[in-house]
Amino acid sequence: MKKCLLLVSLAMMAALSLHAQQGNVLRLISSSYSRVNPSKNLTIHYRPVYEHNGSTLSADSGYLYKDNEARQFFEAFGKVIITQPNGTVIYADKLHYTVDTRLATLTNNVRMVDGNAVLTTNYLTYNMNTHVGTYTGGGRIVNTTDTITSRNAYYFDNTKDAYFRHNVVVRTPDVNIFTDTMRYNSATKMTYFYGPTNIKGHGGENLYTERGEYNTETKQAWFDHNNLYTEGSRFLRGDSLYYDGQVGVGRAVNNVVFIDTADQFFAYGGMGLYRSDNESITMTERPLVVTVTRNDTTASDTSAVGSIATPIDSVATPIDSVGAPSLTLPDTDTLARSADSLGMPPASRPAVDTIYMTADTLFSQLIRLKDYVPKVFDLDREGGEIMDYEDQDYGEDPLDPDDAGLTDTAAAAIGLDALQQPPAADSLAVQPDTASPVPDGTPSPPDTLRAPSDSLAIAYKDSVAADLAAKTDAAVLNTHIQRVEAVPLATQLGHDALAKNLVADSLLRSQVVIPSGGEADSLMAEAAAALLRPAVKDTIPKDSLANDTARTRIVKAYYNVRLFKSDLQAVADSVYYGYPDSMMRFFGRPMIWAQGSQMTADTIYMQIRNEQLDNMLFVGNAFIVNTQLDSSKYNQVKGRQITGFFKNNELERMFVDGNAESLYYLVNDKRGIFTDMYHSRASRFKILLDSNAITHFIPIRRLDSKLYPIHLIPQEAEILDGFVWKPGDRPTSKEDLLARQRPPADAGIAIPADTARTDTTGGRPLTGEDPPPTELSPSENAPDIPDGTDRPDTRNDAALPPNRRNAAPQRAPL
């Protein structure tokens, strides 16, 4: 029994040994001629076909030899063809094949065909065990419409993945890609980037990233490290960037920055959506628009400086990622500038100032210039004619998002799926660049050894016929022929065409500019710096006007709009801004704070000219309120329309028209107390200001006026109809601008409601026995209260109580 088991074991070991030996032996299937050189242990064949572990190798001629360790090698020359069971076919002029390791080294005019992917190079090592091909001297892969060239590449036949290194250039019908490290899958047409990469569209657009992926067929891209999209003068950046080239939509997430240097437009937020068809950008998640204004000054700006891209919580982009440290603007982030906490003293005004605007949604796009309807008011800095405002309709209705073109865009921005993150980097390690073409220790055959000439050939007709008689060999040969014939003729390039392509690729790789890293930072720095340079006057080509191709930018802000400038703040439900006339239109309970006053109206227009605030217009129920001495006394001016004019970004004059009415308090400056309340009505008030204070208050066509001693003011006379006081709505800094939400329409209205007012001098409560206020006769040409400390000319001192007759009132700033 033991003998039987021993015999069985020996038989199995012998069978395994024989199988192993056969697996390490190159088996000849057919050849035209063969010759043996015993002295050199060589067998030379003409047109041989060999089989090895399911693969076939053929050539015009070749020979087998063994080294001192009995390892077998095959050298082949001319029309070398290797076929594999998976259908991959490799062509070359020369082949060195190590039988035991199944490592093939192919040189000159090498082509590897794997389905639709064709790899060409002049030097390729291919491991037939792992199905991995490597070239390190330059080559290309063509996959239908995609052509990829690089200095080094590693092709994985089983997964259809190719790794490219050094001067990688991808050419497709739509884009060209330039990078230094990339993975490409020929089955899915996905490209994966692991370093600085530029994807350049043929229309001038460019996508930059340092990690991401791009599908050359669907034109979709996902980037997640140092990403930047540029198109002409427009720049879009975000921590994550998604782009769909088929529909022309780019989406950026987290720390999003959008700049248009042509329009000097700067915006950032938590989410940005860009559409190339209408060149629009939609910003959400605490967005912010930044506009630079300039002051007339030649003095150097020595004030504390902040950056145009100073971080604001998690929204604003740090200066390191937006611009160089030289991208600085005057520090205009807080209100502490002067006594009234609004104005900036002229001596310390910087050369430039910044306007920040935020809302729930910010939308901007380029439209045809002929489609833009500018607002033309023909405002006169001297006031112009006094018009009859009875039953006139002022302004327009607030913007309706459904009619303003935002619905589709905003919905897309808010309703988009979460950004798809690219998969983790492939765990398959990339082979080193210095792959050895021939295993160490492999003896090199004599250089002079070549296939013998026909005159030296010896016919082995009988032996060849005997080999072909075997059915298995015939099947292998037939398989070899079928594999070769399955390769399309179009992929079997001639030597001239292949050599020409390789030379052209080598020249291309030497000339292209491969990004080295940091390009996104430098480009954004240049773009942000352009915002600080004076704007260039618009010059529209004549042919563009004739063809209606001239375009201009508009900006729309929807819901909870807030605006902050060092000496001016505003809130509204919606804002529309057009670049042709530089006009801001505030709709939906608009409110502006400037020169220490709160100003409201149904609709407010504010215009910028030459990068400076020029004028503003309050239409419908216009109202100005301010307070003084930290009390509940409110100076008030109202009318149907208020027009304001700026000089060097400071409010210089205002005109109140249409049933103009004013109410303000006189102050004894020495004692710091209120003395009187002055109430007047006129067709127009002209108000002149200097250094944030009123210097002249001139009624024109005055109707009537009254002067109330402070202790004789009826409660109902302290407030004009339409009074609203909402200091809590006012933004106090750009950080506060983003943090606050505007209260509802019926919240925050402060109206004094004391039933018994007390004189600020400490007098008794008012009673019904107090005398009525002094009546003042109207005078069209005389101001209500002239400059200086004198009383109005029409005042009758005798009508006042004795203790009020000689008081010297001081006017508080309005």
C-alpha positions in Angstrom: 0.0 0.0 0.0 2.8 2.4 0.9 4.5 1.6 -2.4 1.3 2.5 -4.3 1.1 5.8 -2.5 4.7 6.5 -3.2 4.3 5.8 -6.9 1.2 8.1 -7.1 3.1 10.9 -5.4 6.1 10.5 -7.7 3.8 10.5 -10.7 2.0 13.7 -9.6 5.3 15.5 -8.9 6.6 14.4 -12.3 3.5 15.8 -14.0 3.7 19.1 -12.1 7.4 19.4 -13.0 6.6 18.6 -16.7 3.8 21.2 -16.7 6.1 23.8 -15.1 8.8 23.1 -17.7 6.3 23.4 -20.5 5.1 26.8 -19.1 8.6 28.1 -19.2 9.3 26.9 -22.7 8.5 28.9 -25.9 6.7 26.4 -28.2 7.2 26.7 -31.9 3.9 26.4 -33.8 5.1 27.0 -37.3 7.9 28.5 -39.4 9.0 28.6 -43.0 12.6 27.6 -42.4 14.7 26.7 -39.4 18.4 26.3 -38.8 20.3 25.1 -35.7 23.7 26.4 -34.6 24.9 23.9 -32.0 28.0 25.9 -31.2 26.0 28.9 -30.0 23.0 26.9 -28.8 20.8 28.8 -31.2 17.8 27.8 -33.3 17.0 30.3 -36.1 13.6 30.4 -37.7 12.0 32.3 -40.7 8.5 33.6 -40.2 8.1 31.7 -36.9 4.9 31.6 -34.8 5.5 30.7 -31.2 3.0 30.0 -28.4 3.5 30.7 -24.7 0.8 30.4 -22.1 -1.9 31.4 -24.4 -0.1 34.2 -26.1 1.5 34.0 -29.6 4.6 35.6 -30.9 5.5 35.9 -34.6 8.1 37.8 -36.7 9.8 37.8 -40.1 12.7 36.0 -38.4 13.9 35.1 -35.0 16.1 32.8 -32.9 16.0 31.1 -29.5 19.0 30.8 -27.2 19.7 29.9 -23.6 22.1 31.4 -21.1 24.4 29.6 -18.7 21.5 29.2 -16.2 19.4 27.5 -18.9 17.0 30.5 -19.2 15.4 30.8 -22.6 15.3 34.0 -24.6 13.8 34.9 -27.9 15.0 37.6 -30.3 12.8 38.6 -33.2 13.2 40.9 -36.2 10.8 42.5 -38.6 7.1 42.6 -38.4 7.0 41.4 -34.8 3.5 40.6 -33.6 2.4 39.5 -30.1 -1.2 38.5 -29.5 -2.8 37.8 -26.2 -6.0 35.9 -25.1 -7.7 39.2 -24.1 -7.4 40.5 -27.7 -4.5 42.9 -27.2 -2.0 42.9 -30.1 1.4 44.4 -30.1 3.5 45.3 -33.2 7.2 46.3 -33.3 10.3 46.0 -35.5 12.4 44.2 -32.8 11.6 42.0 -29.8 13.6 40.7 -26.9 11.6 38.2 -24.9 12.5 36.6 -21.6 10.6 33.3 -21.5 10.6 32.5 -17.7 9.5 36.1 -16.7 7.4 36.7 -19.8 8.9 40.2 -20.1 8.9 41.6 -23.7 11.1 44.5 -24.7 10.0 45.9 -28.0 11.8 48.6 -30.0 11.2 50.8 -33.1 7.7 51.6 -34.3 6.0 49.9 -31.4 2.1 49.8 -31.5 0.0 48.2 -28.8 -3.7 47.9 -29.8 -6.2 47.3 -27.0 -9.7 47.7 -28.2 -10.0 51.3 -29.3 -6.8 52.4 -27.5 -3.6 52.4 -29.5 -0.3 53.0 -27.8 2.7 54.0 -30.0 6.3 54.5 -29.0 9.8 53.5 -30.0 10.6 51.6 -26.8 8.1 49.5 -24.8 8.5 47.0 -22.0 5.5 44.7 -21.6 5.0 42.2 -18.8 2.7 39.5 -20.2 2.0 38.2 -16.7 0.7 41.4 -15.2 -0.4 42.9 -18.6 1.4 46.2 -17.9 3.2 48.1 -20.6 5.8 50.9 -19.9 7.5 53.5 -22.0 10.0 56.0 -20.7 11.3 57.7 -23.8 8.2 59.4 -25.1 5.0 58.0 -26.7 1.3 58.5 -27.3 -2.0 56.8 -26.7 -4.9 57.4 -29.1 -8.4 56.4 -28.0 -10.9 57.3 -30.7 -11.0 61.1 -30.4 -8.5 61.5 -27.5 -4.8 61.7 -28.1 -2.4 61.6 -25.2 1.3 62.1 -25.3 3.9 62.1 -22.5 7.5 61.2 -21.8 6.7 58.3 -19.5 3.6 56.1 -19.3 2.4 52.9 -17.7 -0.5 51.1 -19.3 -2.5 48.5 -17.4 -4.2 46.2 -19.9 -6.5 44.6 -17.4 -8.1 47.8 -16.1 -7.6 49.9 -19.2 -5.8 52.5 -16.9 -2.8 54.4 -18.1 -0.6 56.5 -15.9 1.3 59.4 -17.6 4.3 61.3 -16.2 6.2 64.4 -17.4 5.0 66.8 -20.1 1.6 65.2 -20.5 -0.6 66.7 -23.3 -4.1 65.5 -24.0 -5.9 66.6 -27.2 -9.6 66.2 -27.7 -12.1 67.8 -30.1 -13.1 70.3 -27.4 -10.1 70.8 -25.0 -6.4 70.5 -24.6 -5.0 69.3 -21.3 -1.6 70.1 -20.0 -0.2 68.4 -16.8 2.7 66.5 -15.3 0.9 63.6 -13.7 -2.3 62.0 -14.9 -4.3 58.8 -15.0 -6.5 58.0 -18.0 -9.0 55.1 -18.4 -9.5 54.3 -22.1 -12.8 52.5 -21.3 -14.5 55.3 -19.4 -12.5 58.2 -20.9 -12.0 59.6 -17.4 -8.8 61.5 -16.7 -7.5 61.9 -13.1 -5.1 64.7 -12.2 -2.6 64.6 -9.3 -0.8 67.8 -9.8 -1.1 71.3 -11.5 -3.3 70.9 -14.6 -4.7 73.3 -17.2 -7.7 72.3 -19.3 -7.9 74.7 -22.1 -11.1 75.0 -24.2 -10.9 76.0 -27.8 -13.1 79.0 -27.0 -10.5 80.5 -24.7 -11.9 79.2 -21.4 -9.5 77.4 -19.0 -9.9 75.1 -16.0 -7.0 74.9 -13.6 -6.7 72.4 -10.7 -4.1 70.6 -8.7 -6.4 67.5 -8.1 -9.5 66.4 -9.8 -11.0 64.5 -12.7 -12.4 65.2 -16.2 -14.4 63.1 -18.6 -13.3 63.8 -22.1 -16.5 62.3 -23.5 -19.2 64.0 -21.3 -17.0 67.1 -20.7 -17.7 67.0 -17.0 -15.1 68.0 -14.4 -14.8 67.7 -10.7 -11.9 69.6 -8.9 -11.1 69.9 -5.2 -7.7 71.5 -4.8 -6.6 75.0 -5.8 -9.2 75.3 -8.5 -9.8 78.2 -10.9 -12.0 78.7 -14.0 -11.2 81.6 -16.3 -12.9 82.8 -19.4 -11.7 86.1 -20.9 -11.8 88.7 -18.1 -13.8 86.5 -15.8 -12.4 84.4 -12.9 -14.3 81.8 -10.8 -12.6 80.1 -7.9 -13.7 77.8 -5.1 -12.6 75.0 -2.7 -14.5 72.6 -4.9 -15.3 73.2 -8.6 -17.7 71.4 -10.9 -18.0 72.1 -14.6 -20.3 70.7 -17.2 -18.9 71.6 -20.6 -21.9 70.3 -22.5 -24.3 72.8 -21.0 -21.6 75.4 -20.0 -22.3 75.5 -16.3 -19.7 75.8 -13.6 -20.4 75.5 -9.9 -18.0 76.5 -7.1 -18.5 75.6 -3.4 -16.9 77.1 -0.3 -14.7 80.3 -0.4 -16.1 81.1 -3.8 -14.6 84.2 -5.6 -15.8 85.7 -8.9 -14.0 88.6 -10.6 -14.6 90.3 -13.9 -11.7 92.6 -14.5 -13.4 94.2 -17.5 -16.3 95.4 -15.4 -14.3 95.7 -12.2 -16.8 93.3 -10.6 -15.8 91.3 -7.5 -18.0 88.9 -5.5 -17.6 86.0 -3.2 -19.7 83.7 -1.1 -20.3 80.1 -0.1 -21.8 78.9 -3.4 -21.4 80.2 -6.9 -23.0 79.1 -10.2 -21.7 80.3 -13.5 -23.5 79.9 -16.9 -21.5 80.5 -20.0 -24.6 80.8 -22.3 -25.6 84.1 -20.7 -22.3 84.8 -18.9 -24.1 85.0 -15.5 -23.0 84.3 -12.0 -25.3 83.4 -9.1 -23.9 83.7 -5.6 -25.6 82.3 -2.5 -24.8 81.4 1.1 -23.7 84.8 2.5 -22.6 86.3 -0.8 -20.8 89.6 -1.0 -20.2 92.1 -3.8 -17.3 94.5 -3.5 -17.1 97.8 -5.4 -14.2 100.2 -5.2 -14.8 104.0 -5.1 -12.2 106.7 -5.3 -11.8 110.0 -3.6 -10.2 113.1 -5.0 -6.9 113.2 -3.1 -3.2 113.4 -4.0 -2.1 112.6 -0.5 -0.6 109.2 0.2 -2.8 106.9 2.1 -1.2 106.2 5.4 -4.2 104.9 7.2 -4.5 101.4 8.5 -5.1 99.1 5.6 -7.1 95.9 5.1 -7.5 93.6 2.2 -10.1 93.5 -0.5 -10.2 89.8 0.3 -10.1 89.9 4.1 -11.7 86.8 5.5 -15.2 87.2 6.7 -16.0 84.2 8.8 -16.1 81.3 6.4 -17.1 83.2 3.3 -14.4 85.7 2.3 -11.2 84.3 0.7 -7.9 85.0 2.5 -5.5 87.3 0.9 -3.1 84.4 0.4 -5.5 82.7 -2.0 -6.8 85.8 -3.7 -4.0 88.3 -4.1 -0.6 89.4 -3.1 -0.2 91.4 0.1 0.0 94.5 -2.0 -3.7 94.1 -2.7 -4.8 96.4 0.1 -7.6 98.9 0.6 -8.2 101.5 3.3 -9.7 100.0 6.4 -13.3 101.0 6.0 -14.9 98.2 7.9 -16.3 100.0 11.0 -18.3 103.1 11.7 -16.0 104.7 14.2 -14.9 107.6 12.1 -16.2 110.8 13.7 -18.5 112.0 16.4 -21.6 110.9 14.6 -20.0 107.5 13.9 -20.8 107.8 10.2 -18.7 110.4 8.5 -14.9 110.3 7.9 -13.0 113.5 8.5 -11.8 114.9 5.2 -8.2 115.0 6.4 -8.1 111.3 6.9 -10.1 110.1 3.9 -8.2 107.5 2.0 -7.6 107.5 -1.7 -10.1 104.7 -2.2 -13.1 103.3 -0.3 -15.0 100.1 -0.6 -18.8 99.4 -1.0 -19.9 95.9 0.3 -23.3 94.5 -0.6 -24.8 91.3 0.4 -28.2 89.5 0.1 -29.7 86.1 0.2 -29.0 85.8 -3.5 -26.8 87.8 -5.8 -27.1 87.5 -9.5 -25.1 89.1 -12.3 -24.9 88.6 -16.0 -23.9 90.2 -19.3 -26.8 91.4 -21.5 -27.0 93.2 -24.8 -26.5 96.9 -24.4 -29.5 97.6 -26.5 -31.7 95.7 -24.1 -30.7 97.8 -21.1 -33.1 100.6 -20.2 -31.1 103.3 -18.3 -32.7 105.6 -15.8 -32.4 109.3 -16.8 -33.6 111.8 -14.3 -31.8 114.9 -15.5 -31.0 116.0 -11.9 -29.9 119.6 -11.4 -27.3 120.2 -8.7 -28.9 123.6 -8.2 -32.3 122.1 -7.7 -34.0 122.9 -11.0 -37.6 124.0 -11.3 -40.1 123.3 -8.5 -42.6 120.9 -9.9 -46.2 120.1 -9.0 -46.1 116.6 -7.4 -49.8 116.2 -6.9 -51.0 112.7 -7.9 -47.8 111.9 -9.6 -46.5 108.3 -9.8 -42.9 108.0 -8.7 -40.6 105.1 -9.4 -41.4 101.6 -10.2 -42.4 98.5 -8.4 -39.9 96.3 -6.5 -38.2 93.7 -8.6 -40.1 90.5 -9.0 -37.7 87.6 -9.2 -40.0 85.7 -11.5 -39.9 88.6 -14.0 -36.2 89.5 -13.5 -34.7 86.3 -15.0 -33.5 84.9 -11.7 -35.9 82.0 -11.2 -34.1 79.4 -13.3 -30.7 80.5 -12.3 -31.4 80.8 -8.6 -33.2 77.5 -8.5 -30.4 75.8 -10.2 -27.9 77.3 -7.7 -30.0 76.4 -4.6 -31.4 73.0 -5.8 -28.2 71.5 -7.3 -27.1 68.2 -5.9 -24.1 68.1 -3.6 -20.8 68.5 -5.3 -19.5 65.1 -6.4 -16.1 64.5 -5.0 -13.6 62.6 -7.1 -12.8 59.1 -5.9 -9.7 58.5 -3.9 -6.4 58.2 -5.7 -5.9 54.8 -7.2 -4.1 52.5 -4.8 -2.2 50.9 -7.6 1.3 52.1 -7.2 2.9 53.7 -10.2 6.0 52.0 -11.4 9.3 53.9 -11.2 10.3 55.7 -14.3 13.6 53.8 -14.6 12.2 50.4 -15.5 14.9 48.1 -16.8 14.2 47.1 -20.4 16.1 43.8 -20.0 16.4 41.9 -16.8 19.8 42.0 -15.1 22.0 39.1 -16.0 20.4 38.5 -19.3 23.2 37.9 -21.9 23.0 40.0 -25.0 23.1 38.1 -28.2 25.8 39.0 -30.8 24.9 42.3 -32.5 25.9 40.8 -35.8 23.6 37.9 -35.5 20.6 38.3 -37.8 18.3 36.0 -39.7 20.3 34.2 -42.4 19.9 35.1 -46.1 17.9 32.9 -48.4 21.1 31.4 -49.8 21.9 29.9 -46.4 18.4 28.6 -45.6 17.9 24.9 -45.2 14.5 23.5 -45.8 12.9 21.5 -43.1 9.8 20.7 -44.9 9.3 17.3 -43.3 9.7 18.6 -39.7 7.4 21.6 -40.3 4.8 19.3 -41.8 5.0 17.1 -38.8 4.5 20.0 -36.4 1.5 21.3 -38.4 -0.1 17.9 -38.3 -0.9 18.4 -34.6 -4.4 19.7 -34.2 -3.5 21.9 -31.2 -0.8 23.7 -33.1 -3.2 24.3 -36.0 -5.8 25.7 -33.6 -3.1 28.0 -32.0 -2.0 29.2 -35.4 -5.6 29.9 -36.5 -6.1 31.8 -33.3 -3.0 33.9 -34.0 -4.3 34.7 -37.4 -7.7 35.7 -36.2 -6.3 38.0 -33.5 -4.1 39.8 -36.0 -6.9 40.1 -38.5 -9.3 41.5 -35.8 -7.1 44.6 -35.5 -8.6 47.4 -37.8 -6.3 48.4 -40.6 -6.6 52.0 -39.5 -4.6 51.3 -36.4 -1.8 49.6 -38.2 0.1 52.7 -39.1 2.9 52.6 -41.5 6.4 53.2 -40.4 6.5 56.7 -41.9 3.3 57.9 -40.3 4.2 56.4 -36.9 7.6 58.0 -37.0 6.2 61.3 -38.1 3.7 61.3 -35.2 6.3 60.5 -32.6 8.6 63.3 -33.8 5.7 65.7 -33.7 4.8 64.6 -30.2 8.4 65.1 -29.1 8.4 68.6 -30.5 5.0 69.4 -28.9 6.2 68.2 -25.4 9.3 70.4 -25.6 7.3 73.5 -26.5 4.2 73.3 -24.2 4.0 75.1 -20.9 3.1 72.7 -18.1 1.8 74.4 -15.0 4.1 74.0 -12.0 1.7 75.1 -9.2 0.5 78.3 -7.8 -0.9 79.6 -11.0 -4.4 80.0 -9.5 -3.0 82.3 -6.7 -1.0 84.4 -9.1 -3.9 84.8 -11.6 -6.3 85.8 -8.8 -3.7 88.2 -7.4 -3.5 89.9 -10.8 -7.2 90.0 -11.2 -7.8 91.5 -7.8 -5.1 94.1 -8.3 -6.8 95.2 -11.5 -9.8 96.2 -9.4 -7.6 98.8 -7.6 -6.6 100.4 -10.9 -8.7 103.2 -12.3 -11.4 101.9 -14.6 -10.8 102.3 -18.4 -13.5 104.3 -20.2 -15.8 102.0 -22.2 -15.0 102.0 -25.9 -17.5 100.1 -27.9 -16.4 99.2 -31.4 -18.7 100.6 -34.1 -19.2 97.2 -35.7 -20.5 95.8 -32.4 -23.1 98.6 -32.3 -24.1 97.9 -35.9 -24.5 94.2 -35.2 -26.0 94.7 -31.7 -23.2 92.7 -30.1 -22.1 95.2 -27.5 -22.7 93.8 -24.0 -23.0 95.2 -20.5 -23.2 93.9 -17.0 -26.2 94.0 -14.6 -26.4 93.0 -10.9 -29.5 91.9 -9.0 -29.7 91.3 -5.3 -32.7 89.5 -3.8 -34.0 89.4 -0.3 -32.4 90.9 2.8 -30.1 93.2 0.9 -27.6 95.1 3.0 -24.9 97.6 1.9 -22.0 98.9 3.8 -19.6 101.8 3.1 -17.5 103.6 5.7 -19.8 106.6 5.6 -23.0 105.1 4.0 -25.1 102.1 4.8 -28.3 100.8 3.3 -30.9 98.0 3.5 -33.7 96.9 1.1 -35.6 93.9 0.0 -34.0 94.0 -3.5 -31.5 96.0 -5.5 -30.8 96.3 -9.2 -27.6 97.8 -10.5 -26.7 98.5 -14.2 -23.3 99.3 -15.4 -24.2 101.6 -18.3 -25.6 104.3 -16.0 -23.9 103.0 -12.8 -27.3 103.3 -11.1 -28.4 101.4 -8.0 -32.1 100.9 -7.6 -33.3 100.0 -4.1 -36.8 98.4 -3.8 -38.9 97.1 -0.9 -38.6 99.2 2.3 -35.3 100.7 1.3 -33.4 102.6 4.0 -30.1 104.5 3.8 -27.9 105.9 6.6 -25.5 108.7 5.8 -24.3 111.9 7.3 -25.7 110.8 10.7 -29.2 110.5 9.3 -31.6 107.7 8.4 -33.3 108.2 5.0 -36.3 106.2 3.6 -38.6 106.2 0.6 -40.7 103.9 -1.5 -37.8 103.6 -4.0 -34.3 104.9 -3.8 -31.8 105.5 -6.7 -28.1 106.0 -6.1 -25.7 106.7 -9.0 -21.9 106.3 -9.2 -19.9 108.3 -11.8 -16.2 108.2 -12.4 -15.9 105.7 -9.5 -17.4 108.2 -7.0 -20.9 108.5 -5.5 -22.6 111.3 -7.5 -26.3 111.5 -6.6 -29.2 109.8 -5.0 -32.9 110.2 -5.5 -35.7 109.2 -2.9 -39.0 108.8 -4.7 -42.3 108.4 -2.9 -42.8 109.1 0.9 -39.2 110.3 1.2 -38.2 110.8 4.9 -35.1 111.8 6.8 -34.6 111.2 10.5 -31.8 111.8 13.0 -31.4 112.2 16.7 -29.1 114.1 19.0 -28.0 114.3 22.6 -28.8 110.6 22.9 -32.4 111.4 23.5 -35.8 110.5 22.0 -36.0 113.8 20.1 -36.0 113.2 16.4 -35.2 115.8 13.7 -37.4 115.0 10.7 -37.7 116.1 7.1 -40.2 114.6 4.6 -41.4 115.2 1.1 -42.6 113.3 -2.0 -39.1 113.4 -3.4 -35.6 114.0 -2.0 -32.6 114.6 -4.2 -29.0 114.4 -2.9 -25.7 115.2 -4.5 -22.3 114.0 -3.4 -18.9 115.7 -3.7 -15.8 113.5 -3.3 -18.0 110.7 -2.0 -19.6 113.0 0.7 -23.1 114.2 0.7 -22.9 117.9 -0.2 -26.5 119.1 -0.7 -30.1 117.8 -0.7 -33.4 119.1 -2.1 -36.7 118.1 -0.5 -39.6 118.6 -2.9 -43.4 118.0 -2.9 -45.2 119.1 0.3 -41.9 119.4 2.1 -42.2 119.4 5.8 -39.5 119.6 8.5 -39.4 119.2 12.3 -36.2 119.7 14.3 -34.9 120.8 17.7 -32.8 123.7 18.6 -30.1 123.1 21.2 -28.3 125.3 23.6 -24.8 124.1 23.0 -23.3 125.6 26.2 -25.9 123.9 28.4 -26.4 120.8 26.3 -30.2 121.1 26.4 -33.0 121.4 23.9 -34.7 124.8 23.8 -37.3 124.7 21.0 -38.8 122.6 18.3 -39.2 124.2 14.9 -41.9 122.9 12.5 -42.1 124.3 9.0 -43.7 123.4 5.6 -42.7 124.6 2.1 -42.7 123.6 -1.5 -38.9 122.8 -1.3 -36.2 122.6 1.3 -32.6 123.2 0.2 -30.1 121.7 2.6 -26.3 122.3 2.3 -23.8 120.2 4.2 -20.1 120.3 5.0 -18.1 117.8 7.0 -21.2 115.8 7.9 -23.1 118.8 9.3 -25.8 121.0 7.9 -24.6 124.6 7.2 -27.7 125.9 5.5 -31.4 124.9 5.7 -33.3 127.0 3.2 -37.1 126.7 2.7 -38.4 127.8 -0.7 -42.0 128.9 -1.1 -42.6 128.4 2.5 -46.2 127.8 3.5 -46.1 128.1 7.3 -43.9 127.5 10.3 -44.2 127.2 14.1 -41.8 127.4 16.9 -42.6 125.3 20.0 -40.9 125.9 23.4 -39.5 122.6 24.5 -41.9 122.3 27.4 -44.9 123.3 25.3 -44.7 120.6 22.6 -47.8 118.5 22.2 -47.1 114.8 21.9 -48.9 114.6 18.5 -46.6 117.3 17.1 -43.4 115.5 17.8 -43.8 113.0 14.9 -44.5 113.6 11.3 -46.8 111.3 9.4 -44.8 108.4 7.9 -42.1 108.4 10.6 -40.0 105.2 10.9 -37.0 104.8 13.1 -35.0 101.6 12.8 -31.4 102.0 14.0 -31.2 98.2 14.6 -31.4 97.6 10.9 -28.3 99.6 10.1 -25.1 97.5 9.4 -22.2 98.6 11.5 -19.4 96.7 9.8 -18.8 94.3 6.9 -18.8 91.4 9.4 -22.1 92.6 10.9 -23.3 93.0 7.3 -23.2 89.3 6.8 -24.2 88.3 10.3 -27.5 90.2 10.5 -31.0 89.5 9.0 -33.4 92.3 8.4 -36.5 92.2 10.7 -40.0 91.9 9.3 -41.8 95.0 8.0 -43.7 95.6 11.2 -40.8 95.1 13.6 -38.4 97.6 15.0 -40.4 100.8 14.4 -39.6 103.3 17.2 -42.3 105.9 17.9 -42.2 108.0 21.1 -45.3 107.2 23.0 -44.8 109.1 26.3 -48.1 110.5 27.6 -46.4 113.2 29.6 -43.2 114.8 28.2 -40.8 116.5 30.6 -38.8 119.5 29.7 -35.1 118.6 29.3 -34.3 121.6 31.5 -35.9 119.8 34.4 -39.2 121.7 34.2 -42.6 120.4 35.2 -44.8 118.1 33.0 -46.8 119.8 30.3 -50.4 120.5 31.1 -53.4 121.8 29.2 -52.9 125.2 30.8 -49.7 125.9 28.9 -49.9 128.6 26.2 -50.0 127.5 22.5 -46.9 127.5 20.3 -45.7 130.7 18.6 -47.1 131.1 15.1 -44.6 132.3 12.5 -45.7 134.0 9.3 -44.5 132.4 6.0 -41.8 134.1 4.0 -40.9 132.7 0.7 -37.4 134.2 0.5 -36.4 134.1 4.2 -34.9 130.9 5.6 -36.7 129.3 8.6 -33.6 129.6 10.7 -30.8 131.6 9.1 -27.2 131.0 9.7 -25.7 132.1 12.9 -27.3 132.2 16.3 -30.0 134.8 15.6 -33.7 133.9 15.8 -35.8 133.9 12.6 -36.6 137.4 11.4 -40.3 136.7 11.7 -40.2 135.6 15.3 -41.9 137.6 18.0 -39.8 137.4 21.1 -42.6 138.9 23.1 -44.7 135.9 22.4 -42.3 133.6 24.2 -42.0 133.1 27.9 -39.5 135.5 29.6 -37.0 132.7 30.3 -36.8 131.8 26.6 -36.5 135.2 25.0 -32.7 135.6 24.9 -31.7 131.9 24.5 -29.1 131.3 21.8 -30.2 128.2 20.0 -27.6 125.9 18.2 -28.7 123.8 15.2 -28.0 120.1 15.4 -26.8 118.3 12.4 -29.6 116.6 10.4 
